[in-house]
Amino acid sequence: MIGSNECGAGVNGRALMLYTDHQRLIFNCGEGTQRLTTEQCPPRALALLSSIFFTSRTWRNLGGFPGLCLTARASGSPDLTVHGPNGCMALFESVRDFILLYEFEVKSGDGTYDDGTVSVEPVELMPTEEKCGTAGAFHDCSQIKFAVFPTMLLIYILDSPPDNWNVDS
């Protein structure tokens, strides 16, 4: 866990880093994640960062992404693949001209991620007709999708074959 996401605590990072033998994966990248990874993670942890997974297109989840790209590039990470709801790359595209990432590609990933050690499968969450009645003032489900769920939400299911497990005691 990188950060606590507590308002006013001075630690606003909202991210989870998964370590495997050969890769680092980050789930969400709130504001402050760049600083927290350099403070809390082992040196050069981002050198093995290969993919980042966003659960929604909100600032709470995307705010630290441009800075993390800079730190990952400086650490020696070769490229970065972004997984998430449609539009997650829009933030990076809007700041691409302001951050210099020579010989570092940020690309969009599609579908299931699998590196042989761990597989990550996205599952979409959207409001259903049954949930519409619980939103109070909203009676039209087309409105509730944008009021309560401003973007599609994703959860990720991770799987790793047992023969890949190495638990140090």
N, C-alpha and C positions, 0 to 999 in steps of 0.2 A: 504494500500500500504506500503510495507516495502522497503525502499530505493528508489533511483531515477534513477538508471542505467545510470547516467551521467558519462562519462569518465572524470577523473581528479577532480571530485567533492569530492573525498574521501568517497563517499557513492555509492558503486557499487552493492548493493543488487538489485536483480531483482525478487521480490516475491510479492504475494498477499496473505493475510491471511483472510479467511472467518470464522467469529465467528458464531456458532449456540449455542443453549442453552446447548448442551451436548458435542459438538465436536469442534475441530479446524481443518480446512483444509487449506493447503498451495498450491498455484499454482506457480510452478517454484521455484528455490532455487539457485540464483546466489551467487557468492562469496561475503562474507560479510553479508549474511542473518543471520547467527548465532549471530554475534555481534549486528546487528540491532534489532533482536527480543528481545535480553536481554536489550537493551537500550530504545526501543520505545514502546514495548508492556507491558501490565500489568504483574506484577509478576506471575509466574507460568502459563502463557498463553500456553506454550508448554506442560504442563502437560495433557491437553486435546487433543493434536494433535493426530489424528488417521490416516490421509491419506495425501499424497502429490501427486500432479498431475504435470507432466512435459509435456510441449508442444512440445519439440524437444530434441534430444540428443546432445545438444551443451554445451560447457563449460559455456556459459552465463546463461544457465538454470540449470545446474547440479553442478557447482563449489562449492557451499556451502553445498551440501547434506551431506557429511561425518561429517562435524562439527555440522550441525543441528541435526543429529542423536545423537551425544554425548550430546548436550544440552537437547534434548527431553528426553533422558534416565535419565539425571541428574534431570530433572524437575518432573519425575514421570510418564511419558507417558508409558503405558503398552507395546504397540507394534506400529509398523508403517507399513502402506500398501502403496506401490508405484504404481502409475498408470502412464502410458505413452507409448510412442512408444517402440517397441521391442528393447532391449539392454539398457534400462535405468538402470537396475540393475547391469550392467557390472561395472560401476564406484564403486558402493558399494562393489561388490564382489572383486574388485582389492585391496581395502584398508581394507577389513574385518580383516585381520591378524594384522593390525597396530592400530586399534581402539578397545578398550575393551568395549563391550556392554553386560555385564552380565545380563542374564535373560531379554533380550530385543531382540525381533524378528523383522527383517525387511523383509517383504514378498512382493511378486509381486501380484498386483490386476488385475483382468480381467474385461473388459466390464464396464457396468454402475455401479456407486456407488449410494447406496440409504440407508440412515440411518433413514428414516421416517420423518425427518425434511427437508432435501434437497436431491435432486437427481442430479447426475452429469453424463452426457452422452458424451463420446468422439466422435468427428467427424474427420475423416482423411482428410487431404488436400494434394493432389499430383498434379504436373503439368499435364496439358492436352495437347493434340495435338495442340489446338489453341494457347496456350502460347508459343509453341516451336519457332515460327517465331519471337517473340519479344525479344529473348535473344541475338540478335546480331550475334556473330561469330558462334554460335552453330546451326547446321541444323539437327542433329540427336537427336531425343527426348530421346534416351537411355543415351546420354551424358549429356543432360541438367538436368536430374533428380539428377545427382551427382554433377554437377557444381553449379547450382542455388539452388537446394534443397538437401543439403547433407544428410538429413534424412527426414523421413516422419514427417510432422507437424500435430499436433492435436490442435483442438479448443475444448472447453468444453461448453456444454449447461447446465445451472443450472436451476432447477425448484424447487419450494417450494409451497405446497398447501397454499392458503390464510389463512386457519384456523391456520397455524403455525406461521403466522406473528405476531410479537410483537414489535411495533415501539414506543419507549419512546419519549415523546415530551418534 
